[in-house]
C-alpha cells in the first residue's frame, strides 16, 4: 500500500485549524442548565375571607397545604362542627365544649372540599367584579328563565308593574321622585312573585311523580344554597333560580323533593332523583357554571 503524502502547506493549514479550535471563544458562555427542573409552583387560589365588623371577634387562621385560610368562628349549642361557605368565605360553627384543636382537625379533614369551594367563590367574585354592572334604565336587559327580558320605564301617576310575555318586556310605572333603589326593589318583588308562582307549579308537577307530599314551601335568599328540605316536609327554594333556565329549576325542585324519600345524598337518594331527572349530573355542573357567570342584580 502506498501512503498518501502530506506536503508542508497542508500540514501548516491543519495545525492552524487545530489550534484555532483550542482557542477560547469570544462569545459569552451560556449559563449552565440545571439537571432537574423544580416543579412548577401550585396555582394561586383567590380565597375570600369573611368581613369583620367593629364589634366582631377577629378571624381565625389555618394553613391548609400551600394556602392560608381565614375564617369566622362562632360557638353555639349545636352538637357537631358545621361549615358554611359563601361569597364572603368560610364560617365555622362549633359546640361550646369543642377545643380549637378539634376545630382545626375537623377543617383539615374537609380541606379538599373547603379549598375547592373557596376557590370557586373567589373566582366568581373576581368575574363579577370585572363584569359591567346593570344600569337600571330604559332598555336594560335582565336575566329571566335562562334568557333576557327588557326593562321598560314609563312615567305614571301611580306605580305599576306589568310583564308582557309576547314581547318579553317588563313595564314599570315610574312616579315622580322614584329613586333607583325603589325601582330595584319593585323589580325584585316582581322576580320573587314569579319565582313563588313557578316553583309551586314545578313542585306540584314533580311531587306525585316521586310519590311524596311536601308540607310547606317558601322562598329563600340564601347566599350559597339553592334549596333545602326538612324532615317535616318544609321546602325552601332560592328565589334567584328564576334567573336560570327552567331545566335547572326543575333539577333543584326534584333534588329537594327526593329528600322526602332519602334525607341524605346516598346512592338511593340519587336514584330517586334520577327517576324524574336522569341528567342530574349535567344539571348540577351547568348550575355551578352559570352561577359563576350570572350578574348580581340585587345585593342582600
N, C-alpha and C positions, 0 to 999 in steps of 0.2 A: 504494500500500500504506500502511496506517495503522500507525504504530509504536505498540507497547504502552507504556503509561505506567507508570512505577515511582514509587510515592509514597514519601515520606520514611521511613515506618515500614519498608517493605520494604528500602529501601537500608540503613537502620541495622542491621536483622537480618542482612543479607548481610555487612556489614562485621564484625559480631561473630563470625559463624561463620568468616569468612576468617582473622581474626587469631587466633582460638582454635586453628585448625588449625596455625598457625605456632608456637604456644607449645610449648616443650619439655614432654614428658610427665613426670609424677612417677614413673611406673613405671620400674624399672631396665632398662637396655638389655641385651637378651640378648647373650651373648658371640658374637663373630664365628665363623662356621663355616669351617673350612679348605676351600680349594677342592678339594684332593685328600687323601683319607684314606690314611694309611700302611697298608701291607699287614699283615694280622694276623701276630703272632709265630708261628713254627712250633711245633707241639705239643711239649711237653716229654717226651722219652723217658726212661723209667726204665731205665738201663743198669746191669746188675750188674757188679761188679768182683771179681776173684779174691781170696780171703782171703790174707793174708800172715802166715806163721808167724814166730817169733822168729829162726829161722836162715835164712829165705828172703831172697833179694835183693829190693830194692824194685821196685815195679811200674813199667813203662814207661808213658808217656803220649803220646797223639797226638790232634790236633784234626781231626775229620772233619766238614766243613761247620759246622753250628751246635753240634756235640756234641763233648764231650771223652771220650775212651775210655782207661781204664786197663787194661793187660793184662799178663799174666805172660809173660816171655820165657825160653826155655830153648834152649841150644845143644846140638846133637848131631851125630852123624856122617851124618845123612840128607843127601840130595843137593839137596833143594828146601825151600822155606819152607812149613810146614804150619800150618793154623789149626784150632783146636777150640773150639767154643762150647757151654757147658752152663749150668746154672742159676747157676754161680759166675762167669760171664763169659768173656772171651776169653783163650785161651792160644795162644801162637805158639811154634813150634819151628823153629829155623833152623840151617843148616850153620855150623860154626865160622868159616869163611872169609868169611861174608857180613857186610857192614858194616851199621850202623844205618840209613844212608840207604837201602840196598837193602831193608831190612825195612820201613821206613816207606812206601816206594814200593809194595811188594807189598800192604801193608794198604790204601793208598789205591786201588789198582787193584780191590780187592774191597770197598770201603767200603759200597756199597749192600747187598750180601749181609750184611756184618758188622753194620751198623746194624739191618737187619731182624731178624736172628736175635737180637741182643742185646735189642731191644725186645720180641720175643716171650717171651724168657726172663724179662725183667724183669716183664712183665705177668703171667706165670704165677706168679712168686714172690709178687707182691702178692696175687693171687687166693688162693693157698694160705695166705698169712698171715692173710687175712680169713676163711678157711673154718674152721668149727669142727673141731677135731681129733677123730679117732675115739677113743671111750672103750672101752678093752679090758675089757668086762664082759659079763655075760649079756645076750643080745638085741642086741648090736652088729650093725650091718649092714655087710657087707664086699663090695666090688666083685668080681664074678666073671663073666667072659664077657659083659660088657655089661649084666648085671643085678646083683642083690644076693643074697647068702646070709646066713643068720642064724647068729650065733655062739652056741653052747650050751655052758655050762660045768657040769660035774658033779663032785662030789667023788669021788675014786677013790684006791685004794691004789697003783695003778700008772698012769703017764701013758699016755694013748692018744689017737688022733686018728682020727675016722671021719666020712665025709661021707654024708649021706642025700639022694640026688638027688631023691627024690619030694617031700620036704618042703623041699628046698634049705636044709638045716641042717648046719653043721659042728660036730660034738660033740668037745669036748676034755676029757679026764680030768684034773682038777686035783688034784695030790697036795699034802699039807701042806707049806707053805713055798714053794710055787711063786711066783716073782716075776713082775712084769709083763713084764720083758724076756725071761724064759724063755718065757712064754706067747706073746709076739710071735714069738720065734724058732721056736717049734713051728709056729705058723700059717704063717710064711713058708716053712718047709720043705715044708709041705703044698702051698702055691701053686706052689713050684718043681717039686715032683714032678708036679703036674697039668700044668704047662707042658711039662715034658720029655715026658710021655706024649702030650699033644695035638699038640705041634709035630712029633713024629716021625710021627704019623699023617698030618698035613697035608703034610709033606714027601714022604712015600711016595705020597700022592694026586696031587700036582702034578708030581713029577719025571718020571714016564713020559709025562704029557700034554705036557710041554715037550721030551721026548726027551733028558733029561740024567740023569746019575748024580752024586750027591754022595758024597764020601769019608767025611766025619765030620760030626757035628752036636753042638754043645754049647750050654749056656745062657750068656747074657751078663748082666752087671749094669751095662752102660754107662749113663752119665747122659744122653747126647744122641743115641744111635744105637739104632735098633730092630733092626738086623741088619747082618751083614757076610758077605762071601764071598771066599775067596782063590782064586788060580789053581790051587791044589792040590785045590780042591773041598771045603774045610772051611767049614762054615756055622755062624755064631753067631747066635742069636736072643735078644732081650731077654726074660727070663722075665716081666717086668711086663706083657707083652702078654696074659697070662692074665686081666688085669682087663678087657680090651676085648672088643667083640663079635667073634664068630667070623669074619665077613666081613673085618674089619680084620686079624685074624691071618692069614687067607688071602692078603690083599694083600701083607703083608710076606714071607710064605713064597714066593709067586710072584715077588716082586721079587728076592729073593736067588737063587732057582734060575735066574732068567733071566740072571743074571750069569755063569752057567756057559756061556752061549752068547755073551754080549757083556759083556766086563769094562769097561763104560763106561755112560754114560747117553745114548747116541746115539739117533737115531730108530729104528735097528734094535733096540736094546735095548727101547725102549718098545713096539715092535711085537711083540716076543716076549712081554712081559708081557701085552699085550692079547689074545694068543691064548687065554690061560686066565683072564684077569681083565680084561674090557673096560673096566669103570668104574674104572680105576686113578686117574684124576684125582679123582673123588669120594671114593675111599677115602683118598687122600693128604690131602685137605682135612679130612675127618672125623677122621682120626687126629691131625692137628695141633690141631683144635679140642678134641677130647675130652682130649687130653693137658694142655690148659690147665685143664680142669675136674676132672681126676682128683685125688682127695686123695692125699697122700703117706702111705702106711701104714708103710713101713719106711725109716728113714734108713740110708744106707750109711756 
